[in-house]
């Protein structure tokens, strides 16, 4: 950053000399200065140490006052409770007036404001001895912090809100997690639309995936089995991935799709362990899963894309949940089908990720069935020989294909 800053200053100084020597006109100098502006942003590391130092000083002051807290008058206690919040607001005002274009300042100011709200709320509760649960305390704090996150467009501070929403949502009615997720959705929509850096977009999608999965799981926590919850979370994340494909411009393998694949795959494998697994489908599960699948299908239809892997996992999740009365058998068939499909696709295109994923599914399924006491030794032996021969044949086929392409 310092090298770039020095280069910009050198260009501006040289432009002034060029005007004095008659090489360029003052109008051209102005164009050069507009094209190469000198941006002076604070050092993020120095900002981090400044915030950390402020927090340490604040903690030290709190500890000093805590030793004689019972002797302090109530009015002075209230003033101390609002002191960190006032300091955070003054800092945010300074950032808004002087440093709003600096991303490190905005992120640091928003985080400091969130922590100040948590501290002030806790101190006020201690002064007046208000009794409330930890979940209620976290819920109040994140709701008061959310406007600051929006105002500064602070991606790091949004992580505090997401963590608080996922933590607090379990102790409230089922509509509360949905409302908490809905309050944050416009933020993710704006930031994903304005951000082109892939690591930042995946970070945002990671937070969004955690928020949506938490909201879905919390809203389905009554009268619904774990398979339905896990599959609903996986379908919701696939819906996020489909929306990203539909409205997000250039597509990349997002964190939402990765978590969806892991969620659905893990549920299929866990369900396949018990070959005689059976369960009933709840009404809530039917409504949520069919609703998410319908929205996903609508987004896919309007996009008019060709078939891709997300559709296979969405179909597998829907089939497993609807076939829960025979869930163990269906899960084994789905794992086998996905494994064979990805092995074939990987061998055709020499895509090692797809090939390894398909082989991993088959190997895990072999291991599960090998230790299945419900099958006799002869059946397990025959299945192991057939699958082992198939894997060796695939290995030979891919080796020959690669050798032919290299020649």
C-alpha positions in Angstrom: 0.0 0.0 0.0 2.8 2.4 0.9 4.5 1.7 -2.5 1.4 2.5 -4.4 0.8 5.6 -2.4 4.3 6.9 -3.1 3.9 6.2 -6.8 0.6 8.2 -6.9 2.3 11.1 -5.1 5.2 11.0 -7.5 2.8 11.1 -10.5 1.1 14.2 -9.1 4.3 16.0 -8.3 5.7 15.2 -11.8 2.5 16.5 -13.4 3.0 19.8 -11.6 6.6 20.0 -13.0 5.3 19.1 -16.5 2.9 22.0 -16.4 5.7 24.4 -15.3 7.8 23.1 -18.2 5.0 23.5 -20.7 4.8 19.8 -21.5 1.1 19.5 -20.5 -1.7 22.0 -19.9 -3.3 22.6 -16.5 -6.4 20.9 -17.8 -4.4 17.8 -18.6 -2.8 17.9 -15.1 -6.3 18.0 -13.6 -7.3 14.9 -15.6 -4.1 13.1 -14.4 -4.9 13.9 -10.8 -8.4 12.6 -11.2 -7.2 9.4 -12.9 -4.6 8.7 -10.2 -6.1 9.9 -6.9 -4.2 9.5 -3.6 -6.2 7.4 -1.3 -5.1 7.5 2.3 -6.7 4.6 4.2 -5.7 3.5 7.7 -3.6 0.5 8.2 -5.9 -2.4 9.2 -3.3 -3.9 11.5 -2.9 -0.6 13.4 -6.7 -0.3 13.5 -7.0 -3.8 15.0 -4.4 -3.0 17.7 -6.2 0.2 18.4 -9.5 -1.6 18.9 -7.8 -4.3 20.9 -6.1 -1.8 23.1 -9.3 0.1 23.7 -11.1 -3.1 24.7 -8.3 -4.1 27.1 -8.4 -0.7 28.7 -12.2 -1.0 29.0 -12.0 -4.4 30.5 -9.3 -3.2 33.0 -11.6 -0.3 34.1 -14.5 -2.6 34.5 -12.5 -5.0 36.7 -11.3 -2.1 38.8 -14.8 -0.8 39.4 -16.1 -4.4 39.9 -14.0 -4.7 43.1 -16.1 -1.9 44.7 -19.2 -2.1 42.6 -21.6 -2.4 45.5 -20.4 0.9 47.0 -20.9 2.9 43.8 -24.2 4.9 43.6 -26.8 3.7 41.1 -26.7 6.9 39.1 -22.9 6.5 38.6 -23.4 2.8 37.7 -25.9 3.8 35.0 -23.4 6.3 33.6 -20.7 3.6 33.6 -23.1 1.2 31.8 -23.7 3.7 29.0 -20.1 4.8 28.7 -18.9 2.1 26.3 -22.0 2.7 24.2 -21.4 6.4 24.1 -17.8 5.9 23.1 -18.8 3.5 20.3 -21.4 6.0 19.0 -18.8 8.8 19.0 -16.4 6.6 17.1 -19.1 5.6 14.6 -19.9 9.3 14.1 -16.2 10.1 13.4 -16.0 7.2 10.9 -19.2 8.4 9.2 -17.9 11.9 8.8 -14.2 11.2 8.1 -13.5 7.6 7.3 -16.6 6.1 5.8 -14.8 5.1 2.6 -12.3 3.1 4.6 -13.5 -0.5 4.9 -11.2 -1.4 7.9 -12.6 1.6 9.8 -16.2 0.7 9.0 -15.7 -2.9 10.0 -13.9 -2.0 13.2 -16.4 0.6 14.2 -19.4 -1.8 13.6 -17.7 -4.5 15.7 -16.9 -2.1 18.5 -20.6 -0.9 18.4 -21.9 -4.5 18.7 -19.6 -5.2 21.6 -20.6 -2.0 23.3 -24.3 -2.9 23.0 -23.6 -6.3 24.6 -21.7 -4.6 27.4 -24.2 -1.9 28.1 -27.1 -4.3 28.1 -25.3 -6.6 30.5 -24.4 -3.7 32.9 -27.9 -2.3 32.9 -29.3 -5.7 33.7 -26.9 -6.1 36.6 -27.6 -2.6 38.0 -31.4 -3.2 38.1 -31.1 -6.9 38.8 -33.4 -7.8 35.8 -33.8 -11.6 35.5 -33.8 -12.9 31.9 -32.4 -15.9 30.1 -29.1 -15.8 28.2 -31.0 -16.4 24.9 -33.2 -13.3 25.6 -30.1 -11.2 26.3 -28.4 -12.3 23.1 -31.6 -11.7 21.1 -32.0 -8.1 22.4 -28.3 -7.3 21.7 -28.3 -8.6 18.1 -31.5 -6.8 17.3 -30.0 -3.5 18.6 -26.8 -4.2 16.7 -28.3 -4.9 13.3 -28.9 -1.3 12.2 -25.2 -0.5 12.7 -24.3 -3.6 10.7 -26.5 -2.3 7.8 -25.4 1.3 8.1 -21.7 0.4 7.9 -22.2 -2.6 5.6 -20.0 -4.5 8.0 -19.4 -8.1 6.8 -17.4 -9.1 9.9 -20.0 -7.7 12.3 -22.7 -9.7 10.5 -21.0 -12.8 11.8 -21.9 -11.7 15.4 -25.5 -11.3 14.3 -25.6 -14.8 12.6 -24.0 -16.5 15.6 -26.4 -14.8 18.0 -29.5 -15.6 15.8 -28.5 -19.3 15.6 -27.9 -19.5 19.3 -31.0 -17.6 20.5 -33.5 -19.1 18.0 -33.8 -22.4 19.8 -35.6 -21.0 22.9 -38.3 -19.0 21.1 -41.4 -19.8 19.0 -40.7 -21.3 15.6 -41.5 -18.0 13.8 -38.7 -16.1 15.6 -35.8 -17.8 13.7 -37.5 -17.2 10.4 -38.0 -13.5 11.3 -34.3 -13.2 12.4 -33.2 -14.8 9.1 -35.5 -12.5 7.1 -34.1 -9.4 8.7 -30.6 -10.2 7.5 -31.5 -11.4 4.0 -31.4 -7.9 2.4 -27.9 -7.4 3.7 -26.6 -10.5 2.0 -28.5 -9.7 -1.2 -26.8 -6.2 -1.4 -23.3 -7.4 -0.5 -23.4 -10.4 -2.8 -24.5 -8.1 -5.6 -21.8 -5.6 -5.0 -18.9 -8.0 -4.2 -16.8 -9.6 -6.9 -14.1 -11.1 -4.8 -14.7 -14.9 -4.6 -13.3 -15.3 -1.1 -15.5 -12.5 0.3 -18.6 -13.9 -1.5 -17.9 -17.4 -0.1 -17.5 -15.9 3.4 -20.9 -14.2 3.0 -22.4 -17.4 1.6 -21.0 -19.3 4.6 -22.7 -17.0 7.0 -25.9 -17.1 4.9 -25.8 -20.9 4.8 -25.4 -21.1 8.6 -28.2 -18.6 9.1 -30.7 -20.3 6.8 -29.8 -23.8 8.0 -30.2 -22.7 11.6 -33.6 -21.1 10.8 -34.9 -24.2 9.0 -33.7 -26.6 11.8 -35.1 -24.4 14.5 -38.5 -23.9 12.8 -38.8 -27.7 12.4 -37.7 -28.8 15.8 -41.1 -29.9 17.1 -42.5 -33.2 15.9 -40.0 -33.7 13.1 -37.3 -36.4 12.8 -33.7 -35.7 12.1 -33.7 -36.9 8.5 -36.4 -34.4 7.6 -34.6 -31.5 9.3 -31.2 -32.4 7.6 -32.8 -32.8 4.2 -34.8 -29.5 4.6 -31.5 -27.7 5.4 -29.8 -29.3 2.4 -32.6 -28.3 0.1 -32.6 -24.7 1.5 -28.9 -24.4 0.8 -29.4 -25.8 -2.7 -32.1 -23.1 -3.2 -29.5 -20.5 -2.2 -27.1 -21.9 -4.8 -29.8 -21.9 -7.4 -30.6 -18.3 -6.7 -26.9 -17.4 -7.0 -26.9 -19.1 -10.4 -30.0 -17.3 -11.5 -29.2 -13.8 -10.3 -25.6 -13.8 -9.3 -23.9 -13.3 -12.7 -20.8 -15.5 -13.1 -21.2 -18.7 -11.2 -18.7 -20.4 -9.0 -18.8 -23.5 -6.7 -20.3 -21.7 -3.7 -20.1 -22.5 0.0 -23.9 -23.0 0.0 -23.6 -25.9 -2.5 -20.7 -27.4 -0.6 -22.6 -27.5 2.7 -25.8 -28.8 0.9 -23.9 -31.7 -0.7 -22.2 -32.6 2.6 -25.5 -32.4 4.5 -27.4 -34.6 2.1 -24.6 -37.0 1.6 -24.1 -37.5 5.4 -27.8 -38.0 5.9 -28.0 -40.6 3.1 -25.0 -42.5 4.6 -26.3 -42.4 8.2 -29.8 -43.5 7.1 -28.2 -46.4 5.0 -26.5 -47.8 8.1 -29.7 -49.5 9.3 -30.9 -51.5 6.3 -34.3 -51.9 8.0 -34.7 -48.2 8.9 -38.3 -47.1 8.8 -40.0 -43.9 10.0 -43.1 -41.9 9.3 -43.3 -38.5 7.6 -44.7 -35.5 9.6 -47.0 -32.9 8.2 -44.5 -30.1 9.0 -41.8 -32.0 7.2 -43.9 -32.6 4.1 -45.0 -28.9 3.9 -41.4 -27.5 4.4 -39.6 -30.0 2.1 -42.2 -29.9 -0.7 -42.4 -26.1 -0.5 -38.6 -25.6 -0.7 -38.4 -28.1 -3.6 -41.2 -26.3 -5.4 -39.4 -23.0 -5.1 -36.1 -24.6 -6.2 -37.8 -26.2 -9.2 -39.4 -22.8 -10.2 -36.0 -21.1 -10.0 -34.4 -23.8 -12.0 -37.2 -23.7 -14.6 -37.0 -20.0 -15.1 -33.2 -20.2 -15.5 -33.5 -22.8 -18.3 -30.2 -24.5 -17.5 -29.2 -28.0 -18.3 -29.2 -30.7 -15.7 -26.4 -30.4 -13.1 -25.4 -32.0 -9.8 -27.6 -29.8 -7.6 -30.7 -31.3 -9.2 -29.5 -34.8 -8.4 -29.0 -34.0 -4.8 -32.3 -32.2 -4.6 -34.1 -35.2 -6.1 -32.2 -37.6 -3.8 -33.2 -35.6 -0.7 -36.9 -35.5 -1.8 -37.0 -39.2 -2.6 -35.5 -40.2 0.7 -37.8 -38.1 2.8 -40.9 -39.2 0.9 -39.8 -42.9 1.1 -39.0 -42.9 4.8 -41.3 -45.9 5.5 -38.6 -47.8 3.6 -35.8 -45.3 4.3 -32.9 -47.8 4.8 -33.4 -49.6 1.5 -34.0 -46.3 -0.4 -30.9 -44.7 1.2 -28.7 -47.6 0.0 -30.1 -47.4 -3.5 -29.6 -43.6 -3.6 -26.0 -43.8 -2.4 -25.2 -46.5 -4.9 -26.8 -44.5 -7.7 -24.9 -41.3 -6.9 -21.7 -43.2 -6.5 -22.0 -44.9 -9.9 -23.1 -41.7 -11.6 -20.1 -39.7 -10.3 -17.7 -42.5 -11.1 -18.9 -42.7 -14.7 -18.9 -38.9 -15.1 -15.4 -38.6 -13.5 -14.0 -41.4 -15.8 -15.5 -39.7 -18.9 -14.2 -36.2 -18.2 -11.2 -37.2 -16.1 -12.5 -35.0 -13.3 -10.8 -36.3 -10.3 -13.0 -34.6 -7.8 -16.1 -36.2 -9.2 -14.4 -39.6 -9.5 -13.0 -39.5 -6.0 -16.4 -38.5 -4.6 -18.2 -41.4 -6.4 -15.5 -43.9 -5.3 -15.8 -42.6 -1.7 -19.5 -43.1 -1.7 -19.1 -46.7 -3.0 -16.3 -47.5 -0.5 -18.3 -46.1 2.4 -21.3 -48.1 1.3 -19.2 -51.3 1.1 -17.8 -50.7 4.6 -21.4 -50.1 6.0 -22.7 -53.3 4.4 -19.6 -55.3 5.3 -20.3 -54.8 9.0 -24.0 -55.3 8.6 -25.0 -58.2 10.8 -28.4 -58.5 9.1 -26.7 -59.9 6.0 -25.1 -63.3 6.1 -21.4 -63.9 5.3 -22.0 -65.3 1.8 -24.0 -62.2 0.7 -21.5 -59.8 2.1 -18.7 -61.7 0.4 -20.4 -61.7 -3.0 -21.2 -58.0 -2.8 -17.6 -57.2 -1.8 -16.1 -59.2 -4.7 -18.5 -57.6 -7.3 -17.9 -54.0 -6.1 -14.1 -54.6 -5.7 -13.9 -55.9 -9.3 -15.9 -52.9 -10.5 -13.5 -50.5 -8.8 -10.5 -52.2 -10.3 -12.1 -52.2 -13.7 -12.7 -48.4 -13.4 -9.1 -47.9 -12.3 -7.8 -49.8 -15.3 -10.1 -47.9 -17.7 -9.0 -44.5 -16.4 -5.3 -45.5 -16.5 -5.6 -46.6 -20.2 -7.6 -43.5 -21.1 -5.0 -41.2 -19.5 -2.1 -43.1 -21.2 -3.8 -42.7 -24.5 -4.3 -39.0 -24.1 -0.7 -38.5 -23.1 0.5 -40.3 -26.2 
